[in-house]
Structures are given as structure tokens and as C-alpha cells.
Amino acid sequence: MAGRMYFAARKGYPYGDYGCRATAQALVCPSPAAMRSDWLEEYVVNRYRQAVTPEAEATRERLIESGVRITVTNGRSGGGPSRLTGPDTSRLSFTMGESPAARRVD
């Protein structure tokens, strides 16, 4: 199942989490995924600038217009200290495609 991830603030932390919220839509996600917001946002900006140009403005609107999509797969339980150093990028895939504004419904 693919769906949007939603931001959830973490009390007492400068970052939050993006997570699957299938249950908010009365759906069951067989493999819910979540990731720290600061790690995911940095990954998205870096990959976008690699795809476009290093100086590219990476605003939310620009990413949406460019059709940027990130797929986050379910993580593993546990892990050592390396788990706290940044995202497991093997869980992430970056794609750019057709902008939502260009799509037509007939």
C-alpha cells in the first residue's frame, strides 16, 4: 500500500517524525514506516539538488511541482549506535515525475 506520510511533532525535540497514517483513513497498512523528519528532509533536498542542480531552490512548492516522491520502506527493530547517526538510505527511494498540476482527470 502506498500513501502519504504525515508529520508528527515530538515533544521536547527540534524535529518530529514522518509516519504512515493509514489508520486515519480507516485502512490497514501491512508494513507501516516512519522516519525522523530532519533526516528525511535533508535526504530529499540533497537528492533533489543532485537531480536538478546544486543551487536549486528546494521549497515544498518546488518539490511538489517537480513531482518528487520518496518511498520509505519498513525499518528493522533494534540496531546499535549507528542507528542514531542518520537515516538508513537503503530504506529510501527518490523519484521525480509528472507534476500534479499537469495531471488531468477525464
C-alpha angles and dihedrals in degrees: 000000000000124000145140122292117225131214119245120185120230113222111238095012130098090225136050136197136265110217145166112270100184090135089063087065093045090254130129117231111204092201112024116195133198137174139183110271098227092052094047094045092050091049092051094049093047094049092045091053090048090053097044114019133308091248095050117134106242104198122153090251093051092050091050092047089051092052094241113180129180122197116204118194126203115282131225126260120248123004135166134262091298087070089071096053099075145306125321094241091193084075092057134077125184125206135170122201147138114348116244090238091059094055117099129199112211 
